[in-house]
Amino acid sequence: MKSVDEITYKTIASGGILARLYFDMQSEKQEDLQPLMLDLVNNRLLKTPGVVYCYGSIEEPIKLPEGVYSTSATLTVLFKNAVALLDVAFKFAPAGIEILKPEKEYKISISDLQAIVLNAAQVSIDYSQYILSKVLSKEDLAKVQLELKQREELGKRLMSKGKQEGGDGQGQQAK
């Protein structure tokens, strides 16, 4: 059986990232907080693709002056790569992220960079759709959703065309 140190070393050597993530949660019911935080860690974070392992601590809930209870968690997470770290940041919105390893420099492949940029674009689209669904009429929202679907299909066609033309993934100049 491999040790945690060995798994960590091998993962980081192949592009992994060890990070400390800080989460906070509030509720009017003190007894809800720790089970919710445990669920976040055990049933969601640990099952996210690209998460190798996770360990940490969950603080006892405290009562805030506003009358709600608050708890926090400090987790050390080993990610397979930067894409996995970004996915967790988008999905779970930690209050803070501290990169522990590698300590000096991190090289990222073009395919990982492309995945990160596309993930960021998708989060932006999802967020925009959420906001628009709250302020637009059903008819206007349907129109915007159709336009976004068409934009997505166009993006797929353009990427496919670029690959067929021997695109190198680094852009081409207009002729």
C-alpha positions in Angstrom: 0.0 0.0 0.0 1.4 3.4 -1.0 1.9 6.0 1.7 0.2 9.4 1.5 3.6 11.1 1.0 4.4 8.8 -2.0 1.0 9.4 -3.6 1.4 13.2 -3.0 4.9 13.2 -4.5 4.0 11.2 -7.6 0.8 13.2 -8.2 2.6 16.6 -7.9 5.5 15.3 -10.1 2.9 14.6 -12.8 1.1 18.0 -12.6 -0.8 17.7 -9.4 -1.5 20.4 -6.9 -1.7 20.2 -3.1 -3.9 23.0 -1.7 -5.5 24.1 1.5 -9.1 25.1 1.1 -11.1 27.1 3.6 -14.9 26.8 3.7 -17.5 28.6 5.8 -21.2 27.9 6.3 -24.0 29.6 8.2 -27.4 28.4 9.3 -30.1 29.5 11.8 -29.9 25.9 13.2 -26.7 25.0 14.9 -27.3 21.2 14.5 -27.5 21.5 10.7 -24.0 22.9 10.2 -21.6 20.0 10.9 -23.7 17.4 8.9 -23.9 19.8 6.0 -20.1 20.4 6.1 -19.5 16.6 6.3 -21.8 16.1 3.3 -19.8 18.7 1.4 -16.6 16.9 2.1 -17.6 13.2 2.0 -20.3 13.1 -0.6 -19.4 16.0 -2.9 -15.8 17.1 -2.7 -14.2 13.7 -2.4 -16.3 12.4 -5.3 -15.3 15.2 -7.7 -13.2 14.0 -10.6 -9.6 14.9 -10.2 -9.6 15.0 -6.4 -7.1 12.4 -5.2 -7.6 12.8 -1.4 -8.8 15.2 1.2 -8.4 15.6 4.9 -9.0 18.3 7.4 -11.0 19.6 10.3 -14.5 21.2 10.9 -14.8 23.7 13.6 -17.6 23.6 16.2 -20.4 26.0 15.3 -20.4 29.4 17.0 -23.3 31.9 17.4 -22.8 35.2 15.6 -24.2 38.5 16.7 -26.7 38.4 13.9 -28.4 35.4 15.5 -27.1 32.8 13.1 -24.6 30.0 13.6 -21.4 29.7 11.7 -18.8 26.9 11.2 -15.7 26.6 9.1 -13.6 23.8 7.7 -9.9 23.8 6.8 -9.2 21.0 4.2 -6.0 19.9 2.6 -6.8 18.5 -0.9 -4.6 16.8 -3.5 -5.7 17.6 -7.0 -4.7 15.6 -10.1 -4.2 18.9 -12.0 -5.1 22.6 -12.2 -8.3 21.8 -14.1 -9.6 19.8 -11.1 -8.6 22.6 -8.7 -10.5 25.1 -10.8 -13.5 22.8 -11.0 -13.7 22.6 -7.2 -13.3 26.3 -6.9 -16.2 26.9 -9.3 -18.5 24.2 -7.8 -17.9 24.8 -4.1 -16.7 28.4 -3.9 -14.3 28.1 -1.0 -13.7 31.2 1.1 -9.9 30.8 0.5 -7.4 28.7 -1.3 -3.7 28.4 -0.5 -1.4 26.5 -2.9 1.0 24.3 -0.8 2.8 22.4 -3.5 4.4 22.8 -5.9 6.1 25.6 -4.1 7.8 27.7 -6.8 6.6 27.1 -10.3 3.7 25.3 -12.1 3.7 24.4 -15.8 0.4 23.9 -17.4 -0.3 22.0 -20.6 -2.1 23.7 -23.5 -4.9 21.2 -23.2 -5.3 21.9 -19.4 -5.2 25.6 -20.1 -7.9 25.2 -22.8 -10.1 23.2 -20.3 -9.7 25.9 -17.7 -10.7 28.7 -20.1 -13.7 26.7 -21.4 -14.8 25.9 -17.8 -14.5 29.6 -16.9 -16.6 30.4 -20.0 -19.2 27.8 -19.0 -19.5 29.1 -15.5 -20.0 32.6 -16.9 -22.7 31.4 -19.2 -24.4 29.4 -16.3 -24.3 32.5 -14.0 -25.6 34.8 -16.7 -28.5 32.4 -17.4 -29.3 32.2 -13.8 -29.4 36.0 -13.4 -31.3 36.4 -16.7 -33.9 33.8 -15.6 -34.6 36.0 -12.6 -35.1 39.3 -14.5 -36.4 38.4 -18.0 -39.9 37.4 -19.1 -40.3 33.7 -20.1 -40.4 34.7 -23.7 -37.2 36.8 -23.6 -35.5 34.1 -21.5 -36.4 31.5 -24.1 -34.9 33.7 -26.8 -31.6 34.2 -24.9 -31.4 30.5 -24.2 -31.8 29.7 -27.9 -29.1 32.2 -28.8 -26.7 30.6 -26.2 -27.5 27.2 -27.6 -26.7 28.4 -31.1 -23.5 30.0 -29.8 -22.4 26.7 -28.2 -23.1 24.8 -31.4 -21.1 27.4 -33.5 -18.2 27.1 -31.0 -18.2 23.3 -31.4 -18.2 23.6 -35.2 -15.4 26.2 -35.3 -13.3 24.0 -33.0 -13.9 20.9 -35.1 -13.1 22.9 -38.2 -9.9 24.1 -36.7 -8.8 20.5 -35.9 -9.7 19.3 -39.4 -7.6 22.1 -40.9 -4.6 21.0 -38.8 -4.9 23.7 -36.2 -2.2 23.5 -33.6 -4.3 24.8 -30.8 -2.3 28.0 -30.7 -4.4 30.2 -33.0 -4.0 31.2 -36.6 -3.6 34.5 -38.2 -6.3 35.9 -40.6 -5.4 35.9 -44.2 
